[in-house]
Amino acid sequence: MKLIEFKKYFFNVLSSNYDAGELNTIFYLFIDHFLNISKIDFLTNTEFKIDQENLSLFKKKLNELKSDRPIQYVIGEILVSDLTFIVNENVLIPRPETIELCEWIESFNFQDVRILDIGTGSGLIAIFLKKKLSKSIVDACDISLKSLEIAKNNASINNLKIDFFSLDILNDSLSRNRYDIIVSNPPYVSLCDKDKMHRRVVEFEPNNAIFVNNNDPLIFYDQIAQKAKESLNKKGFIFFECNSDYINGVNDILLKNSFSNIEIRSDFRNNKRMIKARNG
Ligand SMILES: C[S@@+](CC[C@H](N)C(=O)[O-])C[C@H]1O[C@@H](n2cnc3c(N)ncnc32)[C@H](O)[C@@H]1O
């Protein structure tokens, strides 16, 4: 089959799952990953063909996409700023807002700092910061042993040395080291909002990475701020990604724990999502 015909087939099969813009993005990610054919290659050569073996594989992959399995899990990896992250159902798919949080931290050009990433998932924040702030020492923790395995592997394939450890931030203390920066993108979607979320997220991404109890949606911020207070060096920084609906609540938690110089930052959709504060 010609690749150009497969594109039509791909769009037909998935037309009720995605809009045309999304389908374009997914199609080019798909052929780039499985055939090593870039969008430019595809647009400038209409003669590419798919052999029978690949066609059978692609039909299986199309069925996965049709069932709403996210493209990143179907492909099994995502590229972020020249870094490769292996992803599967055990880790949250890296989000653009979180990459913005990483870039914000990078922009301060911290030197010789020790950083802790709490709830590391795929290792996105820890790995990004270790790569960009190369003189830093980076530690990262998560409650999920399966996500820690993936994060370790991701650090290793990107040739970065990070100390990963298992920790339940709601119940364990943070006694291992002192840090200059503590960063976290913790679970922050209230369970009551689950119904409003897409099947692709709810059915496939790890729910314990996303949802918090309705009674206490800020529990992670509260616990992390209290524990960070003990582990951060004086004048060290805490950075959070937040639900924009709760940013004022996070601000109050930071004030309650005597953090100062609080700064709130909006993401590319103009939602107030990131917050930074100084210890003392
Ligand atoms: C929103 S995800 C963030 C993942 C990754 N840092 C990112 O930004 O893509 C939250 C992470 O917190 C972890 N987590 C959930 N409960 C936790 C707990 N009690 N202690 C430590 N980590 C927890 C989840 O396993 C998940 O990896």
The ligand as an ORCA input file, in Angstrom:
! r2SCAN-3c Opt
* xyz 0 1
  C       1.006     14.454     38.109
  S       2.091     13.061     38.200
  C       3.617     13.868     37.768
  C       4.602     12.984     37.057
  C       5.834     13.739     36.518
  N       6.524     14.435     37.574
  C       5.417     14.736     35.459
  O       5.359     15.925     35.774
  O       5.133     14.322     34.328
  C       2.197     12.801     39.927
  C       3.170     11.721     40.398
  O       3.082     11.636     41.828
  C       3.168     10.293     42.216
  N       2.511     10.128     43.515
  C       1.198      9.940     43.788
  N       1.016      9.819     45.107
  C       2.235      9.951     45.700
  C       2.688      9.914     47.048
  N       1.844      9.742     48.060
  N       4.017     10.076     47.288
  C       4.886     10.255     46.260
  N       4.513     10.294     44.959
  C       3.199     10.156     44.686
  C       2.479      9.526     41.109
  O       2.909      8.165     41.098
  C       2.900     10.328     39.879
  O       4.072      9.810     39.302
*
